[in-house]
Amino acid sequence: MVEILVISIGALLLWSASRRVFGRTSRWRSRTRYAHNRRPARNDTRKKANPASPRRSVTPTDAAALLSKATIRTTPIMTPAEYGLFRQVKHWAQAQTERLHVFPQVAIAELLKCPQTEDQEAFWSFGCKRTDLVVTDQSGHAVIAVEYQGRQHFAGNATERDQIKRLAFERAGVQWLQVFSDDTVEDRAKKLDAAWAAYAVLAAAPAAANTVEIITLDRTSA
């Protein structure tokens, strides 16, 4: 009898203790759930990244403040290989009887124009590009455009860009030639001589510039 009484009292105490523990847990869960329901959604409180917006115009004052803190360094206008080609083309130009000039990294928009309003779309197809070297006559008009084809030149869409350049220059009666990294000095001189001779033919008959096949030299004809 005593044993039964002891077991009963122990069970009662255990039941009472479990109620207190689970009651606290239940109340804690209720408070937590209530607080969670009242809390704004996490996505609403998190700072969202602003979508890409147009770059604002910078006033001279803003520019002065930015430039005063910026690190700015010079960079070579040409690679060593392009500079070597520039020197060769310049030496070739100085040997010609007519006064010619050579300029590096020129925007094609500074060399070719489309005076007709309806041709502006054609202009923008090439106007944002540049040529590695350009040979001009003494009045500053382009006569030969030189594109240096280095080892990495054909990466990406370089071939398509060169096709657009070639079409634009040839349409304007300007000779366009490619110089490859493995061309010899003699190869390059021959290409320049041939391009200059072809330009002279077109200059003598400018009306034929759009009908006569322009002589251009590539690797197979070097």
C-alpha positions in Angstrom: 0.0 0.0 0.0 2.8 2.4 0.9 4.6 1.5 -2.3 1.5 2.3 -4.4 1.1 5.6 -2.5 4.7 6.6 -3.2 4.4 5.7 -6.9 1.2 7.8 -7.2 2.8 10.8 -5.5 5.9 10.5 -7.8 3.7 10.3 -10.9 1.7 13.4 -9.7 4.9 15.4 -9.1 6.3 14.4 -12.5 3.0 15.3 -14.3 3.0 18.7 -12.5 6.6 19.4 -13.5 6.0 18.5 -17.1 3.1 20.9 -17.3 5.2 23.7 -16.1 7.9 23.0 -18.6 5.7 22.5 -21.6 3.5 25.4 -20.6 6.5 27.7 -20.6 7.5 26.3 -24.0 4.1 26.8 -25.4 3.9 30.4 -24.1 7.3 31.1 -25.6 6.3 29.8 -28.9 3.1 31.8 -28.8 5.0 35.0 -28.0 7.6 34.2 -30.7 4.9 33.6 -33.3 3.1 36.8 -32.4 6.2 38.8 -32.6 7.1 37.2 -35.9 3.7 38.0 -37.3 4.0 41.6 -36.3 7.6 42.0 -37.7 7.8 43.4 -41.2 8.9 40.9 -43.9 12.6 40.6 -44.2 12.6 41.6 -47.8 10.8 44.8 -46.9 13.4 45.9 -44.4 16.5 44.8 -46.3 18.0 47.6 -48.4 17.4 46.8 -52.0 20.0 47.4 -54.7 19.0 50.3 -56.9 18.5 49.3 -60.5 20.9 50.6 -63.0 20.1 54.2 -63.7 21.5 56.6 -66.3 24.8 58.2 -65.4 24.1 61.6 -64.1 25.8 64.6 -65.7 28.9 65.8 -63.8 29.2 69.5 -63.3 32.6 71.2 -63.5 32.6 71.5 -59.7 31.8 67.8 -59.3 34.5 66.9 -61.8 37.1 69.0 -60.0 36.3 67.3 -56.7 36.4 63.8 -58.3 39.7 64.5 -60.1 41.3 65.9 -57.1 41.0 62.5 -55.4 41.4 60.2 -58.4 44.6 58.3 -59.4 45.3 59.0 -63.1 48.2 57.6 -65.0 49.3 57.8 -68.7 49.0 54.8 -70.9 50.9 54.1 -74.2 48.9 54.9 -77.2 50.3 51.9 -79.0 51.6 48.5 -78.1 55.3 47.9 -78.8 54.4 45.9 -82.0 52.1 48.7 -83.2 54.8 51.3 -82.5 57.3 49.3 -84.5 54.8 49.3 -87.4 54.2 53.0 -87.0 57.9 53.7 -87.3 58.1 51.6 -90.5 55.0 53.2 -92.1 56.3 56.7 -91.2 59.7 55.9 -92.7 57.9 54.7 -95.9 55.8 57.8 -96.0 58.8 60.1 -95.7 60.4 58.3 -98.7 57.5 59.2 -101.0 57.7 62.2 -103.4 54.4 63.5 -102.2 54.2 64.7 -98.6 52.4 62.1 -96.5 51.7 62.0 -92.8 51.0 59.1 -90.5 48.8 59.1 -87.4 48.1 56.3 -84.9 44.8 55.2 -83.3 42.5 57.6 -85.2 38.7 57.5 -84.8 37.1 56.7 -88.2 34.5 59.3 -87.5 37.3 61.9 -87.9 38.3 60.5 -91.3 35.0 59.6 -93.0 31.7 61.5 -93.2 28.3 60.8 -94.6 26.9 64.2 -95.7 23.5 62.9 -96.6 21.0 62.8 -93.8 19.6 59.4 -94.9 23.1 57.9 -94.6 23.5 58.6 -90.9 22.7 55.1 -89.9 25.5 53.9 -92.2 27.8 56.4 -90.5 27.1 55.1 -87.1 28.0 51.6 -88.2 31.6 52.6 -88.5 31.9 56.0 -86.8 32.5 54.6 -83.4 35.4 52.4 -84.5 39.1 53.4 -85.0 41.9 52.4 -87.3 45.4 51.5 -86.0 47.2 53.7 -88.4 46.2 56.1 -91.1 48.3 57.7 -93.9 47.0 61.1 -95.1 48.0 63.4 -97.9 49.3 66.9 -97.3 45.8 68.2 -96.9 44.9 65.8 -94.2 42.6 63.4 -96.2 43.0 59.7 -95.6 44.6 57.7 -98.4 45.6 54.5 -96.7 44.2 52.9 -93.5 46.4 50.3 -91.9 45.1 47.6 -89.7 47.6 45.6 -87.6 46.6 42.0 -87.1 48.4 40.8 -84.0 48.2 37.4 -82.6 45.1 38.2 -80.5 43.5 40.4 -83.1 41.0 37.8 -84.3 39.5 37.2 -80.9 35.8 37.9 -80.4 34.1 39.8 -83.2 37.3 41.4 -84.5 36.7 39.9 -88.0 33.3 41.4 -88.3 34.6 44.8 -87.1 37.3 44.7 -89.7 34.8 43.9 -92.5 32.8 47.0 -91.6 36.0 49.2 -91.6 37.1 47.8 -94.9 33.7 48.5 -96.5 33.6 52.0 -95.2 37.1 52.9 -96.3 36.8 51.4 -99.7 33.5 53.1 -100.3 35.3 56.4 -99.6 38.1 55.5 -102.0 40.6 54.9 -99.2 42.9 52.0 -99.4 42.6 49.5 -96.5 45.3 46.9 -95.9 46.1 44.4 -93.2 49.6 44.0 -91.8 50.3 40.8 -89.9 52.6 40.2 -87.0 54.8 37.8 -89.0 55.1 40.1 -92.1 58.6 41.0 -92.9 59.7 44.6 -93.4 59.8 43.9 -97.2 56.3 42.5 -97.1 55.0 45.6 -95.4 56.8 47.9 -97.9 55.3 46.0 -100.8 51.8 46.3 -99.4 52.2 50.0 -98.8 53.6 50.5 -102.4 50.7 48.6 -103.9 48.1 50.5 -101.8 49.6 53.8 -102.7 49.6 52.9 -106.4 46.0 51.8 -106.2 45.0 55.1 -104.5 46.8 57.1 -107.2 44.7 55.3 -109.9 41.5 56.2 -108.1 42.6 59.8 -107.4 43.1 60.2 -111.1 39.5 59.1 -111.8 37.6 59.8 -108.6 34.2 59.0 -110.2 35.3 55.4 -110.5 35.9 55.0 -106.8 32.6 53.3 -106.3 32.8 51.1 -109.4 36.4 50.1 -109.7 37.5 47.1 -107.6 39.7 48.4 -104.8 43.1 46.7 -104.5 43.5 45.3 -101.0 46.2 43.0 -99.8 45.9 40.3 -97.3 48.0 37.4 -96.2 47.5 35.4 -99.3 48.7 38.1 -101.6 51.6 39.3 -99.5 
